[in-house]
Amino acid sequence: MSTNKLKNSLRKSNNDMAKQITKENTPIINDMTIYLKASRISELQVEQIRQDLLEMTIAAEQRGDCLKSVIGDDYKAFCDEIIDNAGPKPLIESVKESVYIIAMSAMTLLIIDVIFSGFPARFLKEGIGNAGFDYNIPVTLGFVTSTVIITLVAWLLVYWVGKKAFEMSRGTEELKTKPKSATYPKRILWGLLVGAAVAAFFIMTVNFNEVILFSVHALIIAAVIVALYLATRWAK
């Protein structure tokens, strides 16, 4: 069995096993899995470790023990010890992860850009049966800029969420224990920051969309979309 098939088979088995653990232990195992996935070890190793963790958790629950009694209360330190003892992630897997994020972002944004360029509507209205129809689609500075920014943000977000999994869970739990009124200032601040960032991004993109870098034939863009899709399938 290939590494990819073994990984997928193990993931399916682990997903089924995860349904057996309690609601109290589910978020702990999820946080540990997310943290391990953001580390330097391979996805196959992550699933193998996840299998061990799930088996340990189920055994502890059957004995009536809590998970802390088995692995301690510092889950991050426990994961770090596992990572230190595990082998490094293969280069090809790191390459595939990068290819997937880049190809998926570029493909999605390219499809959106083609739709909003008005080309599909223009083709349906004027292109069918018209030998002189212009099949060129403009590529704007806004599209290039937004693609680069969104790809980088997606990349960093995946890494950041993985590394901050335990801190985010603790923060969520703390918010649940506090009165809602005490959390309003923090939520409003984050809302304003995110809103300002999104607004600035869209304003920049709209302005940059006025700058046409070059035009590409629709068939070439379609071929690029297909190539990006195949790249995501290869990297998955």
C-alpha positions in Angstrom: 0.0 0.0 0.0 1.3 3.5 -0.9 2.1 6.0 1.7 -0.8 8.2 0.6 -3.3 5.3 0.7 -2.0 4.2 4.1 -2.4 7.8 5.4 -6.0 8.1 4.1 -6.9 4.7 5.4 -5.5 5.5 8.8 -7.2 8.9 8.9 -10.6 7.3 8.1 -10.0 4.7 10.9 -9.0 7.5 13.3 -12.1 9.6 12.4 -14.3 6.6 13.3 -12.4 6.0 16.5 -12.6 9.7 17.5 -16.4 9.3 17.7 -16.0 7.0 20.6 -14.3 9.5 23.0 -16.1 11.9 25.3 -17.0 15.5 24.6 -14.5 16.6 27.2 -11.6 14.8 25.6 -12.5 15.5 21.9 -11.2 19.2 21.9 -8.0 18.1 23.6 -7.2 15.5 21.0 -8.3 17.9 18.2 -5.9 20.6 19.5 -3.0 18.1 19.7 -3.7 16.9 16.2 -3.8 20.4 14.8 -0.6 21.3 16.7 1.2 18.1 15.3 0.1 18.9 11.8 1.7 22.3 11.9 5.0 20.7 13.0 7.9 19.3 11.0 6.6 15.7 11.1 4.8 14.0 8.2 1.0 13.6 7.9 1.4 9.8 8.1 3.3 10.2 11.4 0.6 12.5 12.6 -2.1 10.0 11.9 -0.1 7.2 13.5 0.4 9.3 16.6 -3.2 10.3 16.6 -4.1 6.6 16.6 -2.0 6.1 19.7 -3.5 9.1 21.4 -7.1 7.9 20.6 -6.4 4.4 21.9 -4.8 5.8 25.1 -7.8 8.1 25.6 -10.4 5.3 25.0 -8.5 3.0 27.4 -8.3 5.8 30.1 -12.1 6.5 29.7 -12.9 2.8 30.1 -10.9 2.7 33.3 -12.6 5.9 34.5 -9.4 7.9 34.4 -9.1 11.4 33.0 -6.7 12.1 30.1 -4.5 14.3 32.3 -3.6 11.3 34.5 -2.2 9.6 31.4 -0.3 12.3 29.6 -0.1 15.1 32.1 -1.8 18.5 31.9 0.8 20.2 29.6 -0.5 19.0 26.3 1.8 21.3 24.3 4.9 20.0 26.1 3.7 16.4 25.5 3.4 17.1 21.8 6.8 18.8 21.7 8.4 15.7 23.1 6.7 13.6 20.5 7.9 15.9 17.7 11.5 15.9 19.0 11.5 12.1 18.9 9.9 11.8 15.5 11.7 11.9 12.1 11.5 15.0 9.9 8.9 15.5 7.3 9.9 14.4 3.8 10.8 17.2 1.4 8.2 16.0 -1.1 5.5 16.4 1.5 6.5 19.9 2.3 6.5 20.7 -1.4 3.0 19.2 -1.8 1.7 21.3 1.1 3.0 24.5 -0.5 1.8 23.5 -4.0 -1.7 22.8 -2.7 -2.1 26.2 -0.9 -0.7 28.1 -3.9 -2.7 26.2 -6.5 -6.0 26.2 -4.6 -5.7 30.0 -3.9 -4.7 30.9 -7.5 -7.4 28.6 -9.0 -10.2 30.0 -6.8 -9.2 33.6 -7.3 -8.8 33.1 -11.1 -12.3 31.7 -11.5 -13.7 34.5 -9.4 -11.8 37.1 -11.5 -13.0 35.6 -14.8 -16.6 35.7 -13.6 -16.4 39.3 -12.4 -14.6 40.4 -15.5 -17.9 40.0 -17.3 -16.4 37.6 -19.9 -19.0 34.7 -19.4 -21.9 37.1 -19.7 -20.3 38.9 -22.7 -19.6 35.5 -24.4 -23.2 34.3 -23.9 -24.6 37.6 -25.2 -22.2 38.4 -28.1 -19.8 35.5 -28.7 -21.9 32.6 -29.7 -21.7 32.4 -33.5 -19.6 35.5 -33.8 -16.4 34.8 -35.5 -15.0 38.3 -34.6 -15.6 37.9 -30.9 -12.7 39.0 -28.7 -11.7 36.1 -26.5 -9.0 38.0 -24.6 -9.5 38.5 -20.8 -7.6 41.3 -19.1 -5.3 40.4 -16.2 -5.3 43.3 -13.8 -2.8 44.4 -11.1 -5.7 43.9 -8.6 -5.9 40.2 -9.4 -2.2 39.7 -9.1 -2.0 41.6 -5.9 -5.0 39.9 -4.3 -3.7 36.5 -5.3 -0.3 37.1 -3.7 -1.8 38.6 -0.5 -4.5 35.9 0.0 -2.1 33.1 -0.7 0.4 34.4 1.9 -2.4 35.0 4.4 -3.7 31.4 3.9 -0.2 30.0 4.3 0.5 32.0 7.5 -3.0 31.3 8.9 -2.6 27.5 8.6 0.8 27.7 10.3 -0.4 30.2 13.0 -3.6 28.3 13.9 -1.6 25.1 14.3 1.0 26.7 16.5 -1.6 28.5 18.6 -4.1 25.7 18.9 -3.7 25.3 22.7 -3.6 29.1 23.4 -6.8 29.6 21.3 -8.6 26.8 23.1 -7.7 28.3 26.5 -8.8 31.7 25.3 -12.1 30.3 24.2 -12.6 28.6 27.6 -11.8 31.8 29.4 -14.3 33.8 27.3 -17.0 31.3 28.3 -16.3 31.9 32.0 -16.4 35.7 31.8 -19.5 37.8 31.6 -20.3 38.9 28.1 -19.9 42.5 29.0 -16.3 41.9 30.0 -15.5 40.6 26.5 -17.1 43.4 24.5 -14.0 45.7 24.4 -11.7 42.9 23.1 -14.3 41.7 20.6 -15.0 45.3 19.3 -11.2 45.9 18.9 -10.7 42.7 17.0 -13.8 43.5 14.9 -12.5 46.9 14.0 -9.1 45.6 13.1 -10.4 42.9 10.9 -12.9 45.2 9.3 -10.3 47.8 8.6 -8.0 45.2 7.1 -10.7 43.8 4.9 -11.9 47.3 3.8 -8.3 48.3 3.0 -7.8 45.1 1.0 -11.0 45.6 -1.1 -10.3 49.3 -1.7 -6.8 48.5 -2.9 -8.0 45.6 -5.1 -10.8 47.8 -6.7 -8.3 50.6 -7.4 -5.7 48.2 -8.8 -8.3 46.5 -11.0 -8.2 49.6 -13.1 -4.6 48.8 -14.0 -4.5 46.2 -16.8 -1.2 44.4 -17.0 -1.9 42.3 -20.1 -4.6 40.2 -21.8 -4.8 36.4 -22.1 -6.9 34.3 -24.4 -9.8 32.6 -22.6 -8.6 29.1 -23.7 -5.2 29.7 -22.1 -6.9 30.8 -18.8 -9.1 27.7 -18.9 -6.0 25.5 -19.4 -4.3 27.3 -16.5 -7.4 26.6 -14.3 -7.3 22.9 -15.3 -3.6 22.7 -14.6 -4.0 24.3 -11.1 -6.9 21.9 -10.4 -4.7 18.9 -11.3 -1.9 20.3 -9.1 -4.3 20.4 -6.1 -5.2 16.8 -6.8 -1.6 15.8 -7.0 -0.7 17.6 -3.8 -3.8 16.5 -1.8 
